Amino acid sequence: MADGHSFNNISLSGRGGTNPGLLKINSGGIQWKKQGGGKAVEVDESDIVGLSWMKVPRTNQLGVKTKDGLYYKFIGFRDQDVASLTSFLQSAFGKTPEEKQLSVSGRNWGEVDLNGNNLTFLVGGKQAFEVSLADVSQTQLQGKNDVLLEFHVDDTAGANEKDSLTEISFHIPNSNTQFVGDETRPPAQVLHDRIMAVADVGAGIEEAVVTFDGIAILTPRGRYSVELHLSFLRLQGQANDFKIQYSSVVRLFLLPKSNQPHTFVVISLDPPIRKGQTMYPHIVMQFETDSVVESELSISDDLLTTKFKDKLEPSYKGLIHEVFTTVLRGVSGAKITKPGKFRSSQDGFAVKSSLKAEDGVLYPLEKGFFFLPKPPTLILHDEIDNVEFERHVAGGANMHYFDLSIRLKTDHEHLFRNIQRNEYNNLYSFISSKGLKITNLGGAATAEGVAAVLQEDDDAVDPHLERIRNQAADESDEEASDFVGGEDDDGGSPTDDSGGDDDDSDASDDGEGEKEKSITKEPKKETKSLPPKKKAVATEEGSSKKRKVKRKKDPNAPKKAMSGFMYFSQMERDNIKKTRPGLGFGDVAKVLGDKWRQMSAEEKEPYEAKAQVDKKRYEDQISDYKNPQPMLVDSENDSDSN
């Protein structure tokens, strides 16, 4: 690419594990986004102070150091990518990546290099491991020669990985020449003091910047005291206590409830917090909209004028949900999402609906849909394949509700039920303005239901609605013509497929009336060119034969050809199971599908080549199977038969 490079399946490495995603590098900087949505990293070109390459097992790692002291490690580059990307980085950023080597000797003695905010342990001049001192919560001097580092531990660590680094100890003998001390200040004390100068030490025991007591949290359910610290968020309840690093906070949502005195504040996390075996990617808080609070921040003037300049103020007074989100945004750096242009028929920001038998509200946002409060479900527009309006499946003729089905590109589907029909025009206009594909795939009942639910008095012509109405009219005529009483009619008792809405209002116990009614439709049947449907024959048990007899497979038939994706799945399935052992069969298939869609044509070529060979094999075998060669018959047998 002339203006940049794009790479699939590049993992962002950190203490909480590795997450695969899409990496884009252009003249403006570096952007990385996790697969399936969630965490994103953006580094501006002006913030980059150092780049490095390192050969790691089976792949290559690109290190990016920023002027804020952060260090990002992107893993998953091929050998041929290193040369092309190095030249691009030199021309775009004016920086030449440094070549680093990884130590694989297994020795545990060497040298410690303190470079900015990072601690690197070197063995023979090669890097053995590297940790960020921003993750250090406590450092202790044990005896005269040992320095113990304790790392921040939160309830999101280990959500993606089973193991997480919690502490590490260094032994510095008195003969060490790197950290020179004296009789009263040994070398271990020198290392300890240097680490103390840059590490985030003391954050675990300092008092909170601000505390909000008795906050109602819907997921995980309970009342909690919410403490906002400089580097983490703490939820303290009677039964549970959660500690969440701000690095896990992806985004904040501030969503008022329509016609109710409450406001939702949602904290999206990646990785999520865990309670037992349940993961919570969203913390849903509920504040009283009209509640006013006044808070003084427990923070030094130096931090207010340096680190949090233009982000925080010494005190706040206002609505509690606004004060909470403002302070949390200041200390965490997370962005806040508020309702966009959508308005419901009641001039609200959401529509009432239900998901998985749970009642709630659906917020159509500028970049996605968010269902609250339980289960909190965030659907980004980029993940949506198509949207379908469906008739509410239960009820009589006068239906006042419809369903909204959202199908993702991963074939996963979310069905939002019981949406009032007067919300259709607003929803349809909003979804159309976002360029989302609207489709209706149901049968006659679905099309007819949508046409009835969405019928309005407006004179404006809706092309999508007209198409559904026309489809419903054609299919309704066909269905009505098939309902005709025959010789073995049961007296006209109504069934689910017999008469639609009109028959429901005239149904009675008088069999003759129903019979006459069906006979009057018989001339209409003669005018139709479609053949009548066959009536189901009742069995001895009283059930109808509606299922087709399953045809047995021929064991001698050739095996069908495999696609390129199937060959790719065979190669990658075991690797995914090893790297992410907690995934189920369906989740593994989703990950494989995402990887396959993000692969380039060149990367798919070897698998497609195998598929072409297998396709040729199948075509040859199926031809021989369907057209067997004639058997040779003995001439004497032919003469005898004649």
Solvent accessible surface area in square Angstrom, and as a share of the most:
residue,aa,sasa,rsa
1,M,145,0.65
2,A,108,0.84
3,D,106,0.55
4,G,3,0.02
5,H,34,0.15
6,S,55,0.35
7,F,26,0.11
8,N,46,0.24
9,N,47,0.24
10,I,2,0.01
11,S,23,0.15
12,L,19,0.10
13,S,28,0.18
14,G,43,0.41
15,R,64,0.23
16,G,33,0.31
17,G,13,0.13
18,T,65,0.38
19,N,14,0.07
20,P,28,0.17
21,G,0,0.00
22,L,55,0.28
23,L,0,0.00
24,K,97,0.41
25,I,1,0.00
26,N,51,0.26
27,S,76,0.49
28,G,42,0.40
29,G,0,0.00
30,I,0,0.00
31,Q,59,0.26
32,W,3,0.01
33,K,87,0.37
34,K,39,0.16
35,Q,28,0.13
36,G,66,0.64
37,G,18,0.17
38,G,34,0.33
39,K,44,0.19
40,A,61,0.48
41,V,15,0.09
42,E,137,0.62
43,V,7,0.04
44,D,73,0.38
45,E,51,0.23
46,S,74,0.48
47,D,37,0.19
48,I,4,0.02
49,V,77,0.44
50,G,23,0.22
51,L,11,0.06
52,S,8,0.05
53,W,6,0.02
54,M,9,0.04
55,K,110,0.47
56,V,20,0.12
57,P,89,0.56
58,R,230,0.84
59,T,26,0.15
60,N,11,0.06
61,Q,15,0.07
62,L,0,0.00
63,G,0,0.00
64,V,0,0.00
65,K,38,0.16
66,T,9,0.05
67,K,128,0.54
68,D,108,0.56
69,G,16,0.15
70,L,86,0.43
71,Y,46,0.18
72,Y,46,0.17
73,K,42,0.18
74,F,0,0.00
75,I,39,0.20
76,G,31,0.30
77,F,1,0.00
78,R,116,0.42
79,D,91,0.47
80,Q,114,0.51
81,D,14,0.07
82,V,29,0.17
83,A,75,0.58
84,S,53,0.34
85,L,0,0.00
86,T,30,0.18
87,S,65,0.42
88,F,26,0.11
89,L,0,0.00
90,Q,76,0.34
91,S,93,0.60
92,A,30,0.23
93,F,11,0.05
94,G,64,0.61
95,K,58,0.25
96,T,95,0.55
97,P,10,0.06
98,E,102,0.46
99,E,132,0.59
100,K,59,0.25
101,Q,119,0.53
102,L,48,0.24
103,S,18,0.11
104,V,131,0.75
105,S,71,0.46
106,G,74,0.71
107,R,103,0.38
108,N,124,0.64
109,W,158,0.56
110,G,41,0.39
111,E,105,0.47
112,V,12,0.07
113,D,59,0.31
114,L,31,0.15
115,N,81,0.42
116,G,50,0.49
117,N,27,0.14
118,N,7,0.04
119,L,0,0.00
120,T,12,0.07
121,F,19,0.08
122,L,42,0.21
123,V,6,0.03
124,G,68,0.66
125,G,67,0.64
126,K,85,0.36
127,Q,16,0.07
128,A,33,0.25
129,F,69,0.29
130,E,26,0.12
131,V,19,0.11
132,S,36,0.24
133,L,0,0.00
134,A,38,0.29
135,D,46,0.24
136,V,0,0.00
137,S,11,0.07
138,Q,43,0.19
139,T,12,0.07
140,Q,81,0.36
141,L,61,0.30
142,Q,84,0.37
143,G,67,0.64
144,K,149,0.63
145,N,35,0.18
146,D,44,0.23
147,V,0,0.00
148,L,17,0.09
149,L,0,0.00
150,E,50,0.23
151,F,6,0.03
152,H,6,0.03
153,V,76,0.44
154,D,15,0.08
155,D,52,0.27
156,T,2,0.01
157,A,33,0.25
158,G,17,0.16
159,A,17,0.13
160,N,63,0.32
161,E,58,0.26
162,K,173,0.73
163,D,122,0.63
164,S,40,0.26
165,L,65,0.32
166,T,68,0.39
167,E,95,0.42
168,I,40,0.20
169,S,63,0.41
170,F,15,0.06
171,H,126,0.56
172,I,9,0.04
173,P,58,0.36
174,N,105,0.54
175,S,94,0.60
176,N,42,0.22
177,T,120,0.70
178,Q,81,0.36
179,F,6,0.03
180,V,108,0.62
181,G,30,0.28
182,D,90,0.47
183,E,177,0.79
184,T,127,0.74
185,R,97,0.35
186,P,27,0.17
187,P,9,0.06
188,A,0,0.00
189,Q,45,0.20
190,V,16,0.09
191,L,0,0.00
192,H,25,0.11
193,D,49,0.26
194,R,114,0.42
195,I,0,0.00
196,M,85,0.38
197,A,87,0.67
198,V,68,0.39
199,A,15,0.12
200,D,46,0.24
201,V,41,0.24
202,G,18,0.18
203,A,3,0.02
204,G,27,0.26
205,I,144,0.73
206,E,56,0.25
207,E,128,0.58
208,A,17,0.13
209,V,2,0.01
210,V,12,0.07
211,T,61,0.36
212,F,7,0.03
213,D,112,0.58
214,G,42,0.41
215,I,9,0.05
216,A,19,0.15
217,I,2,0.01
218,L,31,0.16
219,T,8,0.05
220,P,1,0.01
221,R,184,0.67
222,G,30,0.29
223,R,160,0.58
224,Y,6,0.02
225,S,27,0.17
226,V,0,0.00
227,E,30,0.14
228,L,0,0.00
229,H,7,0.03
230,L,39,0.19
231,S,24,0.15
232,F,0,0.00
233,L,0,0.00
234,R,54,0.20
235,L,0,0.00
236,Q,69,0.31
237,G,27,0.26
238,Q,194,0.86
239,A,95,0.74
240,N,38,0.19
241,D,79,0.41
242,F,8,0.03
243,K,31,0.13
244,I,0,0.00
245,Q,19,0.09
246,Y,19,0.07
247,S,90,0.58
248,S,6,0.04
249,V,15,0.09
250,V,46,0.26
251,R,84,0.31
252,L,0,0.00
253,F,7,0.03
254,L,14,0.07
255,L,0,0.00
256,P,42,0.27
257,K,38,0.16
258,S,35,0.22
259,N,134,0.69
260,Q,85,0.38
261,P,88,0.55
262,H,54,0.24
263,T,2,0.01
264,F,1,0.01
265,V,0,0.00
266,V,0,0.00
267,I,0,0.00
268,S,8,0.05
269,L,9,0.04
270,D,9,0.05
271,P,14,0.09
272,P,24,0.15
273,I,0,0.00
274,R,110,0.40
275,K,74,0.31
276,G,58,0.56
277,Q,182,0.81
278,T,67,0.39
279,M,74,0.33
280,Y,42,0.16
281,P,57,0.36
282,H,18,0.08
283,I,0,0.00
284,V,0,0.00
285,M,0,0.00
286,Q,39,0.17
287,F,4,0.02
288,E,111,0.50
289,T,37,0.22
290,D,115,0.60
291,S,36,0.23
292,V,95,0.55
293,V,37,0.21
294,E,120,0.54
295,S,14,0.09
296,E,126,0.56
297,L,17,0.09
298,S,55,0.35
299,I,28,0.14
300,S,59,0.38
301,D,106,0.55
302,D,107,0.55
303,L,53,0.26
304,L,21,0.11
305,T,89,0.52
306,T,96,0.56
307,K,124,0.52
308,F,6,0.03
309,K,129,0.55
310,D,138,0.72
311,K,115,0.49
312,L,13,0.06
313,E,98,0.44
314,P,85,0.53
315,S,46,0.30
316,Y,29,0.11
317,K,153,0.65
318,G,23,0.22
319,L,56,0.28
320,I,25,0.13
321,H,12,0.06
322,E,85,0.38
323,V,7,0.04
324,F,0,0.00
325,T,3,0.02
326,T,40,0.23
327,V,0,0.00
328,L,0,0.00
329,R,115,0.42
330,G,8,0.07
331,V,14,0.08
332,S,26,0.17
333,G,58,0.56
334,A,9,0.07
335,K,131,0.56
336,I,36,0.18
337,T,30,0.17
338,K,121,0.51
339,P,30,0.19
340,G,18,0.17
341,K,173,0.73
342,F,9,0.04
343,R,98,0.36
344,S,10,0.07
345,S,49,0.31
346,Q,118,0.53
347,D,107,0.56
348,G,6,0.05
349,F,58,0.24
350,A,9,0.07
351,V,3,0.02
352,K,139,0.59
353,S,7,0.04
354,S,8,0.05
355,L,6,0.03
356,K,148,0.63
357,A,106,0.82
358,E,70,0.31
359,D,115,0.60
360,G,14,0.13
361,V,26,0.15
362,L,0,0.00
363,Y,0,0.00
364,P,2,0.01
365,L,5,0.03
366,E,62,0.28
367,K,162,0.69
368,G,1,0.01
369,F,1,0.00
370,F,0,0.00
371,F,0,0.00
372,L,0,0.00
373,P,34,0.21
374,K,112,0.47
375,P,41,0.26
376,P,27,0.17
377,T,21,0.12
378,L,52,0.26
379,I,3,0.01
380,L,44,0.22
381,H,26,0.12
382,D,102,0.53
383,E,47,0.21
384,I,9,0.05
385,D,66,0.34
386,N,13,0.07
387,V,0,0.00
388,E,17,0.07
389,F,1,0.00
390,E,36,0.16
391,R,33,0.12
392,H,34,0.15
393,V,119,0.68
394,A,58,0.45
395,G,71,0.69
396,G,46,0.44
397,A,43,0.34
398,N,129,0.66
399,M,19,0.08
400,H,102,0.45
401,Y,86,0.33
402,F,1,0.00
403,D,0,0.00
404,L,0,0.00
405,S,4,0.03
406,I,0,0.00
407,R,80,0.29
408,L,21,0.10
409,K,105,0.45
410,T,45,0.26
411,D,108,0.56
412,H,73,0.33
413,E,70,0.31
414,H,21,0.09
415,L,45,0.22
416,F,1,0.00
417,R,89,0.32
418,N,59,0.30
419,I,0,0.00
420,Q,76,0.34
421,R,87,0.32
422,N,71,0.36
423,E,11,0.05
424,Y,0,0.00
425,N,61,0.31
426,N,48,0.25
427,L,0,0.00
428,Y,39,0.15
429,S,69,0.45
430,F,17,0.07
431,I,0,0.00
432,S,51,0.33
433,S,85,0.55
434,K,65,0.28
435,G,69,0.66
436,L,24,0.12
437,K,130,0.55
438,I,33,0.17
439,T,22,0.13
440,N,17,0.09
441,L,124,0.62
442,G,26,0.25
443,G,46,0.44
444,A,25,0.19
445,A,81,0.63
446,T,30,0.17
447,A,4,0.03
448,E,57,0.26
449,G,0,0.00
450,V,0,0.00
451,A,15,0.12
452,A,40,0.31
453,V,0,0.00
454,L,0,0.00
455,Q,114,0.51
456,E,64,0.29
457,D,141,0.73
458,D,95,0.49
459,D,140,0.72
460,A,89,0.69
461,V,114,0.66
462,D,27,0.14
463,P,103,0.65
464,H,16,0.07
465,L,12,0.06
466,E,61,0.27
467,R,110,0.40
468,I,0,0.00
469,R,69,0.25
470,N,90,0.46
471,Q,52,0.23
472,A,6,0.05
473,A,54,0.42
474,D,97,0.50
475,E,47,0.21
476,S,36,0.23
477,D,65,0.34
478,E,67,0.30
479,E,56,0.25
480,A,32,0.25
481,S,7,0.04
482,D,37,0.19
483,F,60,0.25
484,V,41,0.23
485,G,23,0.22
486,G,44,0.43
487,E,187,0.84
488,D,108,0.56
489,D,36,0.18
490,D,102,0.53
491,G,25,0.24
492,G,5,0.05
493,S,61,0.39
494,P,75,0.47
495,T,91,0.53
496,D,149,0.77
497,D,108,0.56
498,S,7,0.04
499,G,22,0.21
500,G,40,0.38
501,D,47,0.24
502,D,112,0.58
503,D,20,0.11
504,D,91,0.47
505,S,95,0.61
506,D,87,0.45
507,A,52,0.40
508,S,69,0.45
509,D,152,0.79
510,D,83,0.43
511,G,33,0.32
512,E,117,0.52
513,G,37,0.36
514,E,28,0.12
515,K,82,0.35
516,E,110,0.49
517,K,65,0.27
518,S,4,0.02
519,I,89,0.45
520,T,102,0.59
521,K,58,0.25
522,E,73,0.33
523,P,82,0.52
524,K,90,0.38
525,K,73,0.31
526,E,139,0.62
527,T,113,0.66
528,K,63,0.27
529,S,113,0.73
530,L,90,0.45
531,P,106,0.67
532,P,81,0.51
533,K,136,0.58
534,K,196,0.83
535,K,131,0.55
536,A,49,0.38
537,V,107,0.61
538,A,77,0.60
539,T,37,0.21
540,E,176,0.79
541,E,150,0.67
542,G,62,0.60
543,S,67,0.43
544,S,46,0.30
545,K,145,0.62
546,K,163,0.69
547,R,228,0.83
548,K,191,0.81
549,V,146,0.84
550,K,177,0.75
551,R,215,0.79
552,K,190,0.81
553,K,183,0.78
554,D,61,0.32
555,P,128,0.81
556,N,125,0.64
557,A,42,0.32
558,P,25,0.16
559,K,147,0.62
560,K,153,0.65
561,A,35,0.27
562,M,28,0.13
563,S,53,0.34
564,G,3,0.03
565,F,69,0.29
566,M,92,0.41
567,Y,40,0.15
568,F,7,0.03
569,S,9,0.06
570,Q,113,0.50
571,M,114,0.51
572,E,40,0.18
573,R,59,0.22
574,D,84,0.44
575,N,73,0.37
576,I,4,0.02
577,K,98,0.42
578,K,158,0.67
579,T,91,0.53
580,R,95,0.35
581,P,80,0.51
582,G,76,0.73
583,L,47,0.24
584,G,39,0.37
585,F,156,0.65
586,G,43,0.41
587,D,64,0.33
588,V,2,0.01
589,A,43,0.33
590,K,83,0.35
591,V,18,0.10
592,L,1,0.00
593,G,11,0.11
594,D,31,0.16
595,K,35,0.15
596,W,35,0.12
597,R,122,0.45
598,Q,58,0.26
599,M,24,0.11
600,S,54,0.35
601,A,86,0.67
602,E,139,0.62
603,E,59,0.27
604,K,42,0.18
605,E,111,0.50
606,P,73,0.46
607,Y,33,0.13
608,E,70,0.31
609,A,53,0.41
610,K,95,0.40
611,A,11,0.08
612,Q,113,0.50
613,V,109,0.63
614,D,19,0.10
615,K,100,0.42
616,K,116,0.49
617,R,68,0.25
618,Y,52,0.20
619,E,79,0.36
620,D,67,0.34
621,Q,77,0.34
622,I,36,0.18
623,S,54,0.35
624,D,96,0.50
625,Y,87,0.33
626,K,142,0.60
627,N,102,0.53
628,P,101,0.63
629,Q,153,0.68
630,P,116,0.73
631,M,173,0.77
632,L,183,0.91
633,V,99,0.57
634,D,76,0.39
635,S,81,0.52
636,E,119,0.53
637,N,86,0.44
638,D,62,0.32
639,S,72,0.47
640,D,116,0.60
641,S,92,0.59
642,N,159,0.82
